[in-house]
Amino acid sequence: MHVALQPCSLPAMSSIHPFVPEDQAGGYVQIMRELERDLCEITGYDRVSFQPNRHATIILLIRYIIILTRIALYLWSVTMCDNNDASP
């Protein structure tokens, strides 16, 4: 398994039942809402769908998280470079 996928394969992340009540899945719901908001902002779409093809929900989530992580790291590196270039 690819190292980037290992955290998502942990039982704590991958074993939630699809019909668990929302009040018992607060962390998952928060991640999905924030991810939806961020993807809409990044892509300019009004809405995005997490509807899986072939029941691959976790794979889609992993891909979105990897994309957002890469974007965040890039933006962080640009900010750090800008801060380092500033004269005191």
JOVEN-V972766 format. One record per run of one state. SS is the DSSP state (@ for helix, = for strand, . for the rest). FROM is the first residue (numbers start at 0). TO is the last residue. If there is no record, write none. Layout:
[[SS;FROM;TO] [SS;FROM;TO]]
This chain:
[[.;0;1] [@;2;8] [.;9;9] [@;10;13] [.;14;20] [@;21;23] [.;24;24] [@;25;42] [.;43;55] [@;56;84] [.;85;87]]
